[in-house]
Amino acid sequence: MPAAPLRVGILNDMAASPAAPLNIEHWLRVAADELIGNGRLDRDVEFVYGCGLGLPSGTAAAVERAYASLAGQDVLLVIGPAIGDNALAATPCAELHAIPTINWAGSERARSQYMFHLQVGSHEDESILLAQYLHASGYKRVAVAYDRSPIGRRHFQFLQLEAEILGLTIAAALPLPPMAETADATPLLEARPDAVLYLGLGVAAPAIARALSAANYTGPRAMNTAGIRGYAPDFAQAIEGWVYVDMHADGNHTLAALRQAHKIPPSGALAAAKGYDLGRLMAEGLARASEHTRVGVRKGLEQIKFLPAAEGHEGTLLGFGHYDRGALHGRYLVLRQWWNGESIER
């Protein structure tokens, strides 16, 4: 009789039902099969879903219910959520149920004893990188549109702190509803900025981009990792010419080998990089666990060190440790620009 599989929960905070599996499951399976194939895992890994439409269009309570459903299905580890607001909501759940969890959102506040974090962006680091980019480009006055949400406010807070250090002036600030479909760029442009910046989840980004275009603004424009939504063609068209923060670099050797092995086109590089990194953290945590218990897997995750990351610039490393819950170490944020529908590294 084969050994019982290791059960891993996938917390989908972007849908109310598991009608279609997340693309991330493919990469979790790839990483698990690699370690099964080389004998480091002695049994199969089984994935089960917990679904709850979270913020900003849903509720934090839906995420909490989805997490509780996974806790009742004997999972050793939870993967998710993907959105920062929901990762914050899920962090107390990880502590309550004592289940090691790896969220792949942007908030460094979504970390705890049981909540681990693969930074797919950062509400803190991205804003610092963007401020440094704007300053290095010689811009003095910046107008900022940001989501009126925990994500947008956190981005804006760290932008203000770095701008003060660099002598960069925030000439205007426009808070937006995070689900806004229309926007008025007048308050931004009346400040006569050298550049315009958007910070947030990204749903409202096309609205502000269209408003700037309608006002014939052609100056420098930049945004946080909201720009990765540009891998959808309609979104890329809306933010043509915008500089943004991404998670993959053309010169990353680990990503290049992964793309070659799986025949991944440039448009799939980001999804492959974050998915494979997340999958390896999961598989390594299970393989390094001293026993197949939730506590054992938590300790296994803490033993992961110095894995070359597919995300970030070459030299970025993956790992955790005692009180270290941020997986990516090094230059993991990459400035890119949408140009003629393609993402170009700057």
N, C-alpha and C positions, 0 to 999 in steps of 0.2 A: 504494500500500500504506500503510495507517495506521501511525503510529508505535507502537512497542511501549509498552504501558501501564506506568505507574509502579506497582510492586508494593509493597504495604503489608501487613505481617503483623499479625494480631490474635492476641495471646496470651491465650487463655482459661484462667485458672487455677481456674475453678469447675466444670469438666466434663472428663471423660476423653476425650470425642469430640465432634466438631462436628455432632451430630445436629440441633441447632437453632441458627442464628446468633444471636449476642448482639444485643440491641436496640441496642447502641451502633453497630453497623454502619450502621443506617439514618441516623444523624446524621453519621457520617463521610461517607456518600454525599451527603447534602444539602450539606455544606460543600464537598466536592470539586466537585460539579456547579455550585455557585455560581461558583467560580473558573474552571471550564471554560467556563461560559456567558459570562463577561465577558472571556475571552481571556487571563487570567493564567496558566492552565495549558493547554498546547498538546496534551495527550494525556490519555487516560482514566487512572483510578486503579483498579487491580485489588486486591481483598482476598483474602488467603490466611490460613488458620487454623493455629495451633499450639495443641493442647489438652493440658493436664495437670492433673489434680485436685490442687491444692496444699493448703497448710495452711489451716485446722487439721484438716480431715477427711482430707486426702491427705498428700502429701509434697513437700518442697522439690525432691527429685530429679526428680519428675514435671514440675515447672515448668522445671527446667534442661533436661530432654530436649525439652520443647515449644519452648523458645527455640532450641535447637540445630537443631531441624527447620526453623524459620523461617529461620535463618541459611543453611541449605542450599537455600532456595528463592528466592534472589536478591532478597530484600526490601531496599528502601532505608531503611525505617523500620518500627519495631515499636510497636504500641499495646498497652499492658498491662504488668504485671498490674493487677488491681483490688483485691487484698487486701494489706495492708501487709506481713505476714510474707513473702509471695511476691514482693513488689517488692524486699524486701531480698535475697532469693535470686537474683533476676534481675539485680540491679545488676552483680555481677561478670561475668555473661554478656554484658551490653551492652559492657563494657570488653574482654572477651576477643575478641568478634567485631567490635568497633568499628562497631556499628550504633546510630544514634540511636534512642532509645526514649523513649516518653512513658508513664509509669505513671499510673494514676488511683486511687491508693491514699492512705493517710493519713500515711505516714512521711517526714519530711523527711530521714531518713538514707538514703533510697533515691534519692540524687542523686549524680551523678558526671559525668565529662567527656561521656559518651554517654547517661547516664540523666537524662532530664528528668522533671518532676513537675507534673501538674495535681492540686492538693490537693482531693480529694473528702473533706473533713475533714482533721484533723491530730491526730496523737497528742500533739502538744506544745501547739498553740494552743487546742484545744478545752478542755483541762483548765484552762487559765488563764482562759478565758472563763467556764467554769462556776464556778470559785472566785470570780471577781469578781461573778457573778450572785448566788451564795449570800450573799456578804458584803453586797452592796448591798441584799439582801432582809431583812437583819437576823438571819440565822441564824448561830449561834455554834459549834454542835457538829454535825458531819456524820459519818454512818456510811457507809462506802464498800464496795461489792462490786465486785470487778474480776476480769477474766479472768487466770488463771495462764498467761500467754503473753507474748511480746514486745510485743504491742499493749497488753494490759491493764497490764503493768508500766510501760511507757513513759508511759501516761496517768497512772497513779498517782504516778509520780515527779514529773511536772510539777505535778500537783495539790498534792502535799506542799510543793513549793518555793513555789508561789503562796500556799498557805494560811499558811505561816510568815510571809510578808511581810504578809499581811492580818490576821493574828491569828485565823485560822479554825482551830478545833481538829478534828483527825481523831479522833473519839471511838471508832471501831472500824473495822477493816479485815478484809474477808472475801474471800480469794482463791477463785475458782471454776474448775473445769475449763471450758475455753472451749466445749465441746459439752454442758455440763450440761443435763439435762432436768428435774431437781428440785433444790431448794435449801432450806436451813433459814435463816430470817431471824433466829432467836433471838440469835445473837452480835451482830447489828446493833442489834436493839431493846433488848437488855439495857443498852446504853450510853446509852439515853434521848436519842437524837439529836434535833436540831431539824429535820433533813432527811436523806434517804437518797439516795445517788448510786450509779449503776452506770456502770462504765467497761469497754469491751471491744468485741469484734467484733459482739456482739448476739445470737448464737445462745442464750446463756444468760440473756438479759434477761427473757424471759417466765417463766422458772423463779423468778427472784428476785422478779418482780412478783407472781406467784401466791402465793409464800410470804408476802409482806408483806400481801396481801389476806386470806389465810387467818388471819393474826395480827391482823386488824382494824386494821392501820395505815393511817391516812388522811392522814398528814402530807405535807409537800412531798416530791416525788420528782423526780429529774432524771437524765438520762443524756447521753452523748456522741452522736455521729452514728449509733450503733447504732439510735437512734430512727427513722431513715429507713426501717428495715424495716417501720415501721407503715403504709407504703403498701400492704402486704398486709393485708386486712381482719382476719384472725385475729390478726395481730401487734398491730394498732392496738387491738383489743379488750383484749388482754392488758396493754397499757401505757396504757390510758385515764387521762388526767389528768397524765401525765408530761410535764415540760418536757424538751426535747432540743435538740440542735444540728443544724441543717439547713444546706443550701447555697443556698437560694433565698429571695428577699424579694419581697413583694407589690409594692413600689414600684420594682423594677428595670425601667427603661424598655426595655432590650434584650430582657429576657425577655418583657415585655408584648407587644412587637412580634412576637417569635417565636411566642408563643402565638396571637396574632391571625392571623398569616399561615398557621399550620398547624392552626388550630382545635383547640388543645390545652386540655383541661379542667384545672381546678386540680389534680386528682390526678396529672396527667402533667407538672406544672411542673418538678419536680426532675429527672426523667429527661431532659427536653428541655434544661434549662439545662446540665447536665454534659455531655450528649452533643454539644450544639452547640458548646460551648466546646472540647471535645476535638477535634471535627471541624475547627474553624477553626484550631487550633494545627497539626494535621496538614497541612491544605491550604495554610496560609500558609508552613509550613516547606518544603513541596515547591515552592511558587511562588517563594519568595525564594532558593532554592538557585541558586548560580552555575553549578553543573553537577549533572547527575543522578547523583551518586555518594553514597555514605554520608557521606563527609566534607563534600560540598557541602550535603547536607540538614542535617547538624549545624550548619553555619554559617548556613544559612537560618533554622533555629529561633532561633538567637541574635540574629537581626535583627528578630524580632517585638517590637513595642513598642506600648503604649498602645491595645490593642484593648479596647473596652468589653465587659465580661464579662456573660454572662447569669446567671452565678452571683453570689451575694453581694448586699449592699446596692447601691443605685444609686451609681455612682462607682467600683466595683471594676474593676480593669483586668487584662488578660492580657498577658503578655510574658515574654521571656527575655533573656539577655545573656551576656557573657563572665563565666563563673563564677556566673551567676545561673540556677539551674535550677528555681526555684519559680515557677509560672506566674501565680498569683493575687496581686495586690497591692491592699491596702486591706482594708475590712471585709467579708471574704468568708464569715464564719461568721454564721449567723442563728439566734437563739433562737426556737423555736416550741413548741407544746404540742398534744398529741392530746386533742381534746375532741369527744365524740359522733361519733367515727370520722373527724373532719376535723382537718387540720393548721392551727392558728391561729397567726399570727405574734404574738409578745409585744411 
